[in-house]
């Protein structure tokens, strides 16, 4: 598909109805938030709504958000009265979207100025594409390039089963939910569950509703730093602090929830019976390979719940 000669309608007309909402969930993000917002406000495609969803921050995040909302009519600021977790904040900011297209943004990453224009041109040209995402540059805490990340998720197959299996096989570092998507396709998914790795399940489920288009340009600058959720992906304590803003450990039955998200997506999809059987068989093999950890987790979490219920509180 050649998009170089095309551009999305209403790109610079502020009187036209916005085509896209950008949802930026944030929590204690004062260090990098301004750069993230500036990269969005400086897009060449300017007719959008930017919703800043503050998850009950305790630092200067609220002040930064209010400053941008006061100076740019495209920016709206909402604040959760209490922290509802990372997944909850992602889901709640999406619920506010009423436009044809939607994009999640993150408070510590930033974007090339042509991302929206390029992605919308693709989506407007091909109704079968539900997600258009850019290549990613991995940067450090100072924004200095460290490497360029490549994946294999340019999924233009007509068969949703083939797309879903390709996600399971090739998805490693999850950047795709930060692309531009069709709002109606997102609404058909279960969004983000309350478990680690919920973004993987979301991307896989979205592939059942349309094609993924990878832009040739490097337009996402993804920042890795000690407070980012991807910094220590193997640490339950780190993930709990990032996902739930607490010192608690992983969610109960987290691995079971992770696998169930894939099954739930398949069962709720418009696939044929044969297509669902094929994917569920593939997912059953993944459960088999994880069987030892699933058994240990089940035993551990059931025992911890039983102890919690039977422990007599000290008065």
N, C-alpha and C positions, 0 to 999 in steps of 0.2 A: 504494500500500500504506500503510495506517495502522498505525503501530507504537506510537502514544502510549499505548494502553491495555494493551499487552502488555509482558512482560518475560521474559528468559531464565530457565529453571529454575535452581535451586541458586545464585541470585545472591549470597546472604549466608550460606549454610550451609557452614561450613568442613569439616564431616564428609563432605560429598558429593564425589564424584569430580570433579575440575576438568574443565571443558569446553574450556578454552583454554590454550595455552602462548604466552607472549610471549618472543620471542628477541631479545636486545639485544646485537649485536656491537659491541665497542668497542676502541679503540686510542688510547692517550695522550689520554684524554678527560676528564681531571680537572677542567677548567674548567666544563663544563656537565653532567657525568654525573649529579650528585646531583639537579639539577632534573628531568632526564628520568626518573630512577627514582622520584622522589617523585610525579610526575604520574601514573605508572602504579600505584603502591601506593595512591594516593588515589582510584582509580576506585570508582564506586558499585557496580559489579559486582566483587566481591572474590574470588571463588573461581577463581583462576588460578595458573599456575606462571610465574615470571619467571626466565629463564635468562640470566645475564650471561656473555658469552663474550669473554674478554680475549685479544686477539691479540698476546700477548707485549709488553705495554706497558712502557715504561721510566720513566713518571712515577708519579703517585700514584693511577692508576686502580685498581690491584690492591687498595690499602688501602680505597678507597671501596667497591668491590665486596664485599670481605670483611666490611666493617662492616654492610652491609645484609643480607648472607646470615646473619650472626650474630644479627640482631635481628628478622628476619621469616621465618617458616617457609616462605613462598611463594617465597623467593628462593634460587636455586642459582647458585653461581659455578664456572665452569670456565675454565681458562687454557691456551691453546695454548703448547707448549714453544718454538715459533718462529712468526714472523709468516707466515701463509699467505695474505696478501692480503685485500682487502675482500670480494671475491666468495667466496673460500674460507671466510671467517669467517661470512658470511651463510648459505652452504650447510651448514656444519658445525653451526651452532646449530639450524638447522631439522631436521637429522638426529636431534637429541635429543628431538624432539616426539613424544608418543604420544597427544595429545588430539584431539578431533574438529575443533577449530578452532585456527588459528595466526595470530599477528601478529608481524611484524618491527617492532622499534622502533629508533631511532637515538639515539646518545649526546648529540647536540646539539639535538634537537628535544623538544617537550613536547606534552601532550595534555589536552583537556578531560576532566573527571572522568566524564562520561556516555558517552564514546565506546564503551567495551566493551558497556555495557548496550544502547545504541541499535543497534549493529551486530549483536549476537547476536540481538536481537529480530527483525531483518530476516531473518537467516540461518535461524533456527529456523522462521520463518513460510513461507519459500519455498525448497524444496530445489533449485530451479534456479539460485539465486544462489550463485556461488562466491566472490565478493569484494564486501564492503561497505566503502566508504571515505568519509571525511568531506571537507567542503570545507576548504581550507587558508588560513591566515593567514601571510603572510610577515613575519618579524620580523628585526631586526638583532641584532648580537652581544649587546646588552643586553636582548633580549627585547621591544623596543618595536615595535609594529606599523608596518609600512611600506606594505603593500598587501594586498589580498585576491585570491587567485588563482581564476579560474574555468576550467573545462574543459568538454568535451562528451563525457564518457565514462560517462554513465548509460546503460549498454548493456543494455536489457531485451528486445532482439530475440531471437526464438526461433532464428534462423538464425545458426550460428557463423561462417559466411563473412562475413555482414554485420557481426558484432561485430569480427572480426579486421580487416576493411577500415576500420572506424571508428577502431580503435586506430591504424592506420598514418596515417590522415588527421588525427587530432585530438590525438595524444599529443605534448606538448611538455615541460613540466616534470613529471617523474615522481614523483608522490606516492602512487600507487595501491598499490604493493607494501607500503606502510605501513598499509594497511587490515587488516581481519579477513577471513581466508580459510578455506576448507575444506581441511583437511590432506590429504585423499585427492586433491583436485584438484591441489594443489601437487606431490604425489608423481608425478603423471603428466607433469609438465613436465621439462625439462632443467635447471631451476633457473638459476643465474647463471653465465654463461660467463666466461672469463678475458680479457675485453676491455672497452674503454670502451663504455658504453652497453648493458651486459648487462641492466640493469633494463628497458630498452625491449623487448628480445626476450622477457624473461620475462612481462611484462604482456600482450604480444600473444599469446603461446602460451597463457597462462591463459584468455584470452577464448574459446578454442576448446572449453573444457570447461564453460562456464556463463556466466551473466549477471553484469554488474557493476551494483551499486546504489550511487548516490551519495546520502549522507545530506544533508538540507537544512541541517544546522548546520555552523558553522565550528569544527571540533574538533581539527584538527592545526595546531600552531604551528611552522612550519618556519623554522629559523634559518639565515640567510646570514651567513657570516663568512669571513675570509681562509683559514681552514683547512678549510672545508667542501668536499666534492667538487664541488658545483655553483657554487662561487665563480668559477672561471675554466674554464668548460667547453670553451673553445677552446684551452686551453694543454695541450700534451702533457706537459710537465714537471710541471705542477700535478696533472694527473690521475694520472700515474705515482706521485707521492708519496702521493696519497690512496688509490689502489687497491692499491699494492704496498709502500708505506712505504720506497721507495728513491728514488734519484735517476736511475733508469733512464728511458728514454724509453718511448714507447707499445709495447704488445706487437707482435711481428712479425705482419704481415698482419692488423692490427686491423680495417680496414674490411671485408676479406673475412670475417673471423670475425663481424662485426656482421651482415652480410647473411646469412651461412650460418645464424645462429641462427634467423632467421625461417623459412628453408627447412626446417631441421631440425625445428622445431616443427610445421610443416604436414605434412611427410612422416610424422612419428610420431603424428599425431593420428588420431582415429576418423572423420574426414571421409570422405565418399563420394569415389570417384575423380574425379567431375565437380567436386566442391568443391575438391579438392586442385589440380586443373588450373587452376581459376579463380584461386586464390590464388597459385599459382606463376607464372602469367602476369603478375599484378600485381607480384609481387616481381621478375620479370625486367625489367619496365619500370624499376623503381627501380635495378637493376643497370646498365641502359643509361644512365640519367641520371648515374650515378656512374662511368661507364666510364673517363674520363680519369684520375681519381684512383686507381681500382683498378689501372690499368695502371702508373701511376707508382709506386704503393706496391709492387706485385709486383716491378717492376724493382729498386727500391731495396732491398727486403728480401732478395731472392734474391742481389743483389750483395753486401750486407753479410754474409750468411751464407757466401758463397763466400770472401770476404776473410778472414773469421774462421777458416775451416778451412785456408786456404792460408798464413796468416801464420806464419812460423817464430818461436817464442818466443825471446826474448833471454835467454841464460844469464848 
